[in-house]
């Protein structure tokens, strides 16, 4: 796992980027990027949002990694700075996994966190 | 333990005070309140819902009404900006705006469950609490609606009588200084959805409920000496709970306490008159 993520950015693993591209291709999308955000809710107060979208909104910060554009709403960025997003497909389940240094605690399923 | 002779009051009405009504407006209004509180806002259009923190402790209780898919009106039990600010903190990418609407008069009406002579459900903001054969309504009215109740024979009761009825009905008015408690301990199970999915505090509340780990319950008490809200209740030199409400009577004090369950059955006999 990547451990040294600069606190002014977020990092997406190569595997996660490939998986996003695979999902987008399955939906026959030509132009797309990954929106990464947080919203209120989930057991712990804040839950992650991942969405394949056509392009950024005006207030989004845009990061390009491994040929994938990532859009992060500025209001969500304070909760995500320094995060590493990976994709795992081991025996214990598969899916996108957030390693967020801002999260003080998270719920049992890992979908939400508190800061 | 019989606390009061309720038959002499019912049906009755109490004017509380005016409260601020807020609106929650936007494409995500229903989704947002559903994620922030215990009740199923998608299914239940008019009720109460508990705002809890991520440990399942109560922050506030809202009386709400879904006006349409983009507009909810609500009033906060604690009547301060604290819970409004708490919710606003979680508005990050949601299309939701919380704004003050107006001030309305809050009335509390106590009737027998079998009494269907009052058509209260027509009022736009209302909540209902049932205990045994009694129903307690909180209704929020504009000035010009107040006279609507003159035609009914509702006895106007004092705040002392209202507090006594609330103790009888195990109803707690929460406030900012109240000790931490979760909604199951305060008997608010009717306004918790166990199948709607995640909301803030859901993991803790679901676990307490499913594994029957709720450790405290509301118990009425009578004391010769005056106790303050939140003061500890000592039994056999151990702290077994706290006072949540209290009302002076002619011969002592009545109240509701939140007590560890294992002591609750001893409590009325052994701890009163402390």
Interface residues (C-beta under 8 A of the other chain):
Chain A: X37 X38 X39 X40 X41 X42 X43 X44 X45 X46 X47 X49 X73 X75 X76 X79 X105 X107 X108 X111 X112 X114
Chain B: X32 X35 X36 X53 X54 X87 X89 X90 X91 X92 X93 X94 X198 X199 X200 X201 X202 X203 X204
